[in-house]
């Protein structure tokens, strides 16, 4: 819905510049931004997408420098929030544990754990070699802690195997 109009200087004359409120979330939008109109109502891109007024492609092309040739959007069935991801990637709710281990956040987490521990096994104190970043709270059970650096521990391969044997036995 039209909120108000101001006059702005454009060269040597004044021009109308309108502001709208989204009829769903009440967000204030400038006329220079995408406004989606259906019947008598005006919607911001997010509400228009959530209400099925615009497609994923249209939403992606109208928000923050994304392009539908590289990104896609969908509504998270759990949170109702809009998620944008690269075309060839899966949305968060479609990912499994294997997908998460190949995610860039996992690689960053792993490197951060190694750097914090100075590339030293935290059990036998061996430096360098083949190291694993071990999740203190299980990767499979504590999804919110997957990328928390304080949930990681640098272990050499042998100590990592021993740690998992100890966990299975229930020590």
Residue pairs with C-beta under 8 A, 6 or more apart in sequence:
1 20
1 21
1 23
1 41
1 42
2 18
2 19
2 20
2 42
3 18
3 19
3 20
3 21
3 28
4 18
4 19
5 16
5 17
5 18
5 19
6 16
6 17
6 19
7 14
7 15
7 16
7 17
8 14
8 15
8 17
9 15
17 30
17 31
17 32
18 30
18 31
19 28
19 29
19 30
19 31
20 28
20 29
20 30
20 31
20 35
20 42
21 27
21 28
21 29
21 42
22 29
22 42
22 43
22 44
22 47
23 41
23 42
23 43
23 47
24 41
24 43
24 44
24 47
24 50
24 51
25 44
25 46
25 47
27 44
27 47
29 35
29 42
29 44
34 45
34 62
35 42
35 43
35 44
36 42
36 43
36 44
36 45
36 48
36 53
36 54
37 43
38 48
38 51
38 53
43 51
43 53
45 54
45 58
45 59
45 62
45 63
46 59
46 63
46 82
48 54
48 59
49 55
49 56
49 58
49 59
49 73
49 75
49 82
50 75
50 80
50 82
54 62
56 68
56 72
56 73
56 74
57 68
57 72
58 68
59 73
59 82
60 66
60 67
60 68
60 71
60 72
60 73
60 84
61 67
61 68
63 84
66 84
69 87
70 86
70 87
71 84
71 85
71 86
71 87
72 84
72 85
72 86
72 87
73 82
73 83
73 84
74 82
74 83
74 91
75 81
75 82
75 83
76 82
76 83
76 91
76 92
76 93
77 93
78 93
83 91
83 92
85 91
85 92
90 99
95 103
97 139
97 140
100 106
100 139
100 146
101 139
105 146
105 147
106 146
106 147
108 147
109 133
109 146
109 147
109 148
109 149
109 152
110 133
110 152
112 149
112 152
113 133
113 149
113 152
113 153
113 154
114 131
114 133
114 154
116 149
116 152
116 154
117 153
117 154
118 127
119 127
119 128
119 131
119 154
120 126
120 127
120 128
120 154
121 127
121 131
121 154
121 155
121 156
121 159
122 153
122 154
122 155
122 159
123 155
123 156
123 159
123 162
123 163
124 156
124 158
124 159
126 156
129 156
129 157
130 156
130 157
131 154
131 155
131 156
131 157
132 154
132 155
132 156
132 157
132 160
133 152
133 153
133 154
133 155
134 152
134 153
134 154
134 155
134 160
134 163
135 142
135 145
135 146
135 151
135 152
136 151
136 152
136 153
137 145
137 151
138 167
139 146
142 151
145 151
155 163
